[in-house]
Amino acid sequence: MIKLAITDDEALFRKGMAILIGEFDGMEVIFESGNGQELLQELASREVLPDVLLLDLNMPELNGVETAKELQKKYPQIGFIILSTYYTKEFIL
């Protein structure tokens, strides 16, 4: 079973992604958070961590770029996929 978490400031998007992912066998969304700060707090309090994190790039409080840096330092075992509507080379790199 692949455990996922979703971090995005748009609640409707998070809920929709969670429902969509829940339709696939072998995948489970174990929690959602609205920004990077909430995500890091949630990870610190959990015994079971996600295998993969869907991470929005543009969020309040702690954006996706800063969150990704913290994830690499504190939780290198968690893979993450950046979600963004930005379509410029600078953001992609």
MODELLER restraints for C-alpha pairs under 7 A, 6 or more apart:
rsr = mdl.restraints
at = mdl.atoms
rsr.add(forms.Gaussian(group=physical.xy_distance, feature=features.Distance(at['CA:1:A'], at['CA:26:A']), mean=4.49, stdev=0.5))
rsr.add(forms.Gaussian(group=physical.xy_distance, feature=features.Distance(at['CA:1:A'], at['CA:27:A']), mean=5.60, stdev=0.5))
rsr.add(forms.Gaussian(group=physical.xy_distance, feature=features.Distance(at['CA:2:A'], at['CA:26:A']), mean=5.91, stdev=0.5))
rsr.add(forms.Gaussian(group=physical.xy_distance, feature=features.Distance(at['CA:2:A'], at['CA:27:A']), mean=4.74, stdev=0.5))
rsr.add(forms.Gaussian(group=physical.xy_distance, feature=features.Distance(at['CA:2:A'], at['CA:28:A']), mean=6.22, stdev=0.5))
rsr.add(forms.Gaussian(group=physical.xy_distance, feature=features.Distance(at['CA:2:A'], at['CA:51:A']), mean=6.24, stdev=0.5))
rsr.add(forms.Gaussian(group=physical.xy_distance, feature=features.Distance(at['CA:3:A'], at['CA:27:A']), mean=6.05, stdev=0.5))
rsr.add(forms.Gaussian(group=physical.xy_distance, feature=features.Distance(at['CA:3:A'], at['CA:28:A']), mean=5.05, stdev=0.5))
rsr.add(forms.Gaussian(group=physical.xy_distance, feature=features.Distance(at['CA:3:A'], at['CA:29:A']), mean=5.92, stdev=0.5))
rsr.add(forms.Gaussian(group=physical.xy_distance, feature=features.Distance(at['CA:3:A'], at['CA:30:A']), mean=6.21, stdev=0.5))
rsr.add(forms.Gaussian(group=physical.xy_distance, feature=features.Distance(at['CA:3:A'], at['CA:50:A']), mean=4.78, stdev=0.5))
rsr.add(forms.Gaussian(group=physical.xy_distance, feature=features.Distance(at['CA:3:A'], at['CA:51:A']), mean=5.21, stdev=0.5))
rsr.add(forms.Gaussian(group=physical.xy_distance, feature=features.Distance(at['CA:3:A'], at['CA:52:A']), mean=6.56, stdev=0.5))
rsr.add(forms.Gaussian(group=physical.xy_distance, feature=features.Distance(at['CA:4:A'], at['CA:28:A']), mean=5.94, stdev=0.5))
rsr.add(forms.Gaussian(group=physical.xy_distance, feature=features.Distance(at['CA:4:A'], at['CA:29:A']), mean=4.61, stdev=0.5))
rsr.add(forms.Gaussian(group=physical.xy_distance, feature=features.Distance(at['CA:4:A'], at['CA:30:A']), mean=5.94, stdev=0.5))
rsr.add(forms.Gaussian(group=physical.xy_distance, feature=features.Distance(at['CA:4:A'], at['CA:50:A']), mean=4.98, stdev=0.5))
rsr.add(forms.Gaussian(group=physical.xy_distance, feature=features.Distance(at['CA:4:A'], at['CA:51:A']), mean=5.95, stdev=0.5))
rsr.add(forms.Gaussian(group=physical.xy_distance, feature=features.Distance(at['CA:4:A'], at['CA:52:A']), mean=4.94, stdev=0.5))
rsr.add(forms.Gaussian(group=physical.xy_distance, feature=features.Distance(at['CA:4:A'], at['CA:53:A']), mean=5.55, stdev=0.5))
rsr.add(forms.Gaussian(group=physical.xy_distance, feature=features.Distance(at['CA:5:A'], at['CA:29:A']), mean=5.43, stdev=0.5))
rsr.add(forms.Gaussian(group=physical.xy_distance, feature=features.Distance(at['CA:5:A'], at['CA:30:A']), mean=5.78, stdev=0.5))
rsr.add(forms.Gaussian(group=physical.xy_distance, feature=features.Distance(at['CA:5:A'], at['CA:31:A']), mean=5.11, stdev=0.5))
rsr.add(forms.Gaussian(group=physical.xy_distance, feature=features.Distance(at['CA:5:A'], at['CA:32:A']), mean=5.58, stdev=0.5))
rsr.add(forms.Gaussian(group=physical.xy_distance, feature=features.Distance(at['CA:5:A'], at['CA:50:A']), mean=5.96, stdev=0.5))
rsr.add(forms.Gaussian(group=physical.xy_distance, feature=features.Distance(at['CA:5:A'], at['CA:52:A']), mean=6.64, stdev=0.5))
rsr.add(forms.Gaussian(group=physical.xy_distance, feature=features.Distance(at['CA:5:A'], at['CA:53:A']), mean=4.85, stdev=0.5))
rsr.add(forms.Gaussian(group=physical.xy_distance, feature=features.Distance(at['CA:5:A'], at['CA:54:A']), mean=6.28, stdev=0.5))
rsr.add(forms.Gaussian(group=physical.xy_distance, feature=features.Distance(at['CA:6:A'], at['CA:14:A']), mean=6.39, stdev=0.5))
rsr.add(forms.Gaussian(group=physical.xy_distance, feature=features.Distance(at['CA:6:A'], at['CA:31:A']), mean=6.73, stdev=0.5))
rsr.add(forms.Gaussian(group=physical.xy_distance, feature=features.Distance(at['CA:6:A'], at['CA:32:A']), mean=4.77, stdev=0.5))
rsr.add(forms.Gaussian(group=physical.xy_distance, feature=features.Distance(at['CA:6:A'], at['CA:33:A']), mean=6.35, stdev=0.5))
rsr.add(forms.Gaussian(group=physical.xy_distance, feature=features.Distance(at['CA:6:A'], at['CA:53:A']), mean=5.82, stdev=0.5))
rsr.add(forms.Gaussian(group=physical.xy_distance, feature=features.Distance(at['CA:6:A'], at['CA:54:A']), mean=4.79, stdev=0.5))
rsr.add(forms.Gaussian(group=physical.xy_distance, feature=features.Distance(at['CA:6:A'], at['CA:55:A']), mean=6.26, stdev=0.5))
rsr.add(forms.Gaussian(group=physical.xy_distance, feature=features.Distance(at['CA:7:A'], at['CA:32:A']), mean=5.77, stdev=0.5))
rsr.add(forms.Gaussian(group=physical.xy_distance, feature=features.Distance(at['CA:7:A'], at['CA:33:A']), mean=4.71, stdev=0.5))
rsr.add(forms.Gaussian(group=physical.xy_distance, feature=features.Distance(at['CA:7:A'], at['CA:34:A']), mean=5.53, stdev=0.5))
rsr.add(forms.Gaussian(group=physical.xy_distance, feature=features.Distance(at['CA:7:A'], at['CA:35:A']), mean=5.95, stdev=0.5))
rsr.add(forms.Gaussian(group=physical.xy_distance, feature=features.Distance(at['CA:7:A'], at['CA:39:A']), mean=6.71, stdev=0.5))
rsr.add(forms.Gaussian(group=physical.xy_distance, feature=features.Distance(at['CA:7:A'], at['CA:54:A']), mean=6.12, stdev=0.5))
rsr.add(forms.Gaussian(group=physical.xy_distance, feature=features.Distance(at['CA:7:A'], at['CA:55:A']), mean=4.97, stdev=0.5))
rsr.add(forms.Gaussian(group=physical.xy_distance, feature=features.Distance(at['CA:7:A'], at['CA:56:A']), mean=6.10, stdev=0.5))
rsr.add(forms.Gaussian(group=physical.xy_distance, feature=features.Distance(at['CA:8:A'], at['CA:14:A']), mean=6.26, stdev=0.5))
rsr.add(forms.Gaussian(group=physical.xy_distance, feature=features.Distance(at['CA:8:A'], at['CA:33:A']), mean=6.56, stdev=0.5))
rsr.add(forms.Gaussian(group=physical.xy_distance, feature=features.Distance(at['CA:8:A'], at['CA:34:A']), mean=5.02, stdev=0.5))
rsr.add(forms.Gaussian(group=physical.xy_distance, feature=features.Distance(at['CA:8:A'], at['CA:35:A']), mean=5.97, stdev=0.5))
rsr.add(forms.Gaussian(group=physical.xy_distance, feature=features.Distance(at['CA:8:A'], at['CA:55:A']), mean=6.35, stdev=0.5))
rsr.add(forms.Gaussian(group=physical.xy_distance, feature=features.Distance(at['CA:8:A'], at['CA:56:A']), mean=4.98, stdev=0.5))
rsr.add(forms.Gaussian(group=physical.xy_distance, feature=features.Distance(at['CA:8:A'], at['CA:59:A']), mean=6.82, stdev=0.5))
rsr.add(forms.Gaussian(group=physical.xy_distance, feature=features.Distance(at['CA:9:A'], at['CA:34:A']), mean=4.31, stdev=0.5))
rsr.add(forms.Gaussian(group=physical.xy_distance, feature=features.Distance(at['CA:9:A'], at['CA:35:A']), mean=5.69, stdev=0.5))
rsr.add(forms.Gaussian(group=physical.xy_distance, feature=features.Distance(at['CA:9:A'], at['CA:59:A']), mean=5.70, stdev=0.5))
rsr.add(forms.Gaussian(group=physical.xy_distance, feature=features.Distance(at['CA:18:A'], at['CA:29:A']), mean=6.07, stdev=0.5))
rsr.add(forms.Gaussian(group=physical.xy_distance, feature=features.Distance(at['CA:21:A'], at['CA:27:A']), mean=6.58, stdev=0.5))
rsr.add(forms.Gaussian(group=physical.xy_distance, feature=features.Distance(at['CA:21:A'], at['CA:28:A']), mean=7.00, stdev=0.5))
rsr.add(forms.Gaussian(group=physical.xy_distance, feature=features.Distance(at['CA:22:A'], at['CA:28:A']), mean=5.89, stdev=0.5))
rsr.add(forms.Gaussian(group=physical.xy_distance, feature=features.Distance(at['CA:22:A'], at['CA:29:A']), mean=6.94, stdev=0.5))
rsr.add(forms.Gaussian(group=physical.xy_distance, feature=features.Distance(at['CA:33:A'], at['CA:39:A']), mean=5.50, stdev=0.5))
rsr.add(forms.Gaussian(group=physical.xy_distance, feature=features.Distance(at['CA:35:A'], at['CA:59:A']), mean=5.70, stdev=0.5))
rsr.add(forms.Gaussian(group=physical.xy_distance, feature=features.Distance(at['CA:35:A'], at['CA:60:A']), mean=6.28, stdev=0.5))
rsr.add(forms.Gaussian(group=physical.xy_distance, feature=features.Distance(at['CA:35:A'], at['CA:61:A']), mean=6.66, stdev=0.5))
rsr.add(forms.Gaussian(group=physical.xy_distance, feature=features.Distance(at['CA:35:A'], at['CA:62:A']), mean=6.23, stdev=0.5))
rsr.add(forms.Gaussian(group=physical.xy_distance, feature=features.Distance(at['CA:35:A'], at['CA:63:A']), mean=6.98, stdev=0.5))
rsr.add(forms.Gaussian(group=physical.xy_distance, feature=features.Distance(at['CA:36:A'], at['CA:62:A']), mean=4.73, stdev=0.5))
rsr.add(forms.Gaussian(group=physical.xy_distance, feature=features.Distance(at['CA:36:A'], at['CA:63:A']), mean=6.01, stdev=0.5))
rsr.add(forms.Gaussian(group=physical.xy_distance, feature=features.Distance(at['CA:36:A'], at['CA:64:A']), mean=6.56, stdev=0.5))
rsr.add(forms.Gaussian(group=physical.xy_distance, feature=features.Distance(at['CA:36:A'], at['CA:67:A']), mean=5.28, stdev=0.5))
rsr.add(forms.Gaussian(group=physical.xy_distance, feature=features.Distance(at['CA:37:A'], at['CA:61:A']), mean=6.59, stdev=0.5))
rsr.add(forms.Gaussian(group=physical.xy_distance, feature=features.Distance(at['CA:37:A'], at['CA:62:A']), mean=5.59, stdev=0.5))
rsr.add(forms.Gaussian(group=physical.xy_distance, feature=features.Distance(at['CA:43:A'], at['CA:49:A']), mean=6.62, stdev=0.5))
rsr.add(forms.Gaussian(group=physical.xy_distance, feature=features.Distance(at['CA:50:A'], at['CA:78:A']), mean=6.61, stdev=0.5))
rsr.add(forms.Gaussian(group=physical.xy_distance, feature=features.Distance(at['CA:51:A'], at['CA:78:A']), mean=5.26, stdev=0.5))
rsr.add(forms.Gaussian(group=physical.xy_distance, feature=features.Distance(at['CA:51:A'], at['CA:79:A']), mean=6.21, stdev=0.5))
rsr.add(forms.Gaussian(group=physical.xy_distance, feature=features.Distance(at['CA:52:A'], at['CA:78:A']), mean=5.68, stdev=0.5))
rsr.add(forms.Gaussian(group=physical.xy_distance, feature=features.Distance(at['CA:52:A'], at['CA:79:A']), mean=4.65, stdev=0.5))
rsr.add(forms.Gaussian(group=physical.xy_distance, feature=features.Distance(at['CA:52:A'], at['CA:80:A']), mean=5.23, stdev=0.5))
rsr.add(forms.Gaussian(group=physical.xy_distance, feature=features.Distance(at['CA:53:A'], at['CA:79:A']), mean=6.23, stdev=0.5))
rsr.add(forms.Gaussian(group=physical.xy_distance, feature=features.Distance(at['CA:53:A'], at['CA:80:A']), mean=4.44, stdev=0.5))
rsr.add(forms.Gaussian(group=physical.xy_distance, feature=features.Distance(at['CA:53:A'], at['CA:81:A']), mean=6.18, stdev=0.5))
rsr.add(forms.Gaussian(group=physical.xy_distance, feature=features.Distance(at['CA:54:A'], at['CA:80:A']), mean=5.80, stdev=0.5))
rsr.add(forms.Gaussian(group=physical.xy_distance, feature=features.Distance(at['CA:54:A'], at['CA:81:A']), mean=4.97, stdev=0.5))
rsr.add(forms.Gaussian(group=physical.xy_distance, feature=features.Distance(at['CA:54:A'], at['CA:82:A']), mean=6.08, stdev=0.5))
rsr.add(forms.Gaussian(group=physical.xy_distance, feature=features.Distance(at['CA:54:A'], at['CA:83:A']), mean=6.63, stdev=0.5))
rsr.add(forms.Gaussian(group=physical.xy_distance, feature=features.Distance(at['CA:55:A'], at['CA:64:A']), mean=6.35, stdev=0.5))
rsr.add(forms.Gaussian(group=physical.xy_distance, feature=features.Distance(at['CA:55:A'], at['CA:80:A']), mean=6.71, stdev=0.5))
rsr.add(forms.Gaussian(group=physical.xy_distance, feature=features.Distance(at['CA:55:A'], at['CA:81:A']), mean=5.98, stdev=0.5))
rsr.add(forms.Gaussian(group=physical.xy_distance, feature=features.Distance(at['CA:55:A'], at['CA:82:A']), mean=4.82, stdev=0.5))
rsr.add(forms.Gaussian(group=physical.xy_distance, feature=features.Distance(at['CA:55:A'], at['CA:83:A']), mean=5.64, stdev=0.5))
rsr.add(forms.Gaussian(group=physical.xy_distance, feature=features.Distance(at['CA:56:A'], at['CA:64:A']), mean=5.64, stdev=0.5))
rsr.add(forms.Gaussian(group=physical.xy_distance, feature=features.Distance(at['CA:56:A'], at['CA:82:A']), mean=5.79, stdev=0.5))
rsr.add(forms.Gaussian(group=physical.xy_distance, feature=features.Distance(at['CA:56:A'], at['CA:83:A']), mean=4.64, stdev=0.5))
rsr.add(forms.Gaussian(group=physical.xy_distance, feature=features.Distance(at['CA:56:A'], at['CA:84:A']), mean=5.89, stdev=0.5))
rsr.add(forms.Gaussian(group=physical.xy_distance, feature=features.Distance(at['CA:57:A'], at['CA:63:A']), mean=6.02, stdev=0.5))
rsr.add(forms.Gaussian(group=physical.xy_distance, feature=features.Distance(at['CA:57:A'], at['CA:64:A']), mean=3.97, stdev=0.5))
rsr.add(forms.Gaussian(group=physical.xy_distance, feature=features.Distance(at['CA:57:A'], at['CA:65:A']), mean=6.27, stdev=0.5))
rsr.add(forms.Gaussian(group=physical.xy_distance, feature=features.Distance(at['CA:57:A'], at['CA:82:A']), mean=6.35, stdev=0.5))
rsr.add(forms.Gaussian(group=physical.xy_distance, feature=features.Distance(at['CA:57:A'], at['CA:83:A']), mean=6.13, stdev=0.5))
rsr.add(forms.Gaussian(group=physical.xy_distance, feature=features.Distance(at['CA:57:A'], at['CA:84:A']), mean=5.56, stdev=0.5))
rsr.add(forms.Gaussian(group=physical.xy_distance, feature=features.Distance(at['CA:58:A'], at['CA:64:A']), mean=6.02, stdev=0.5))
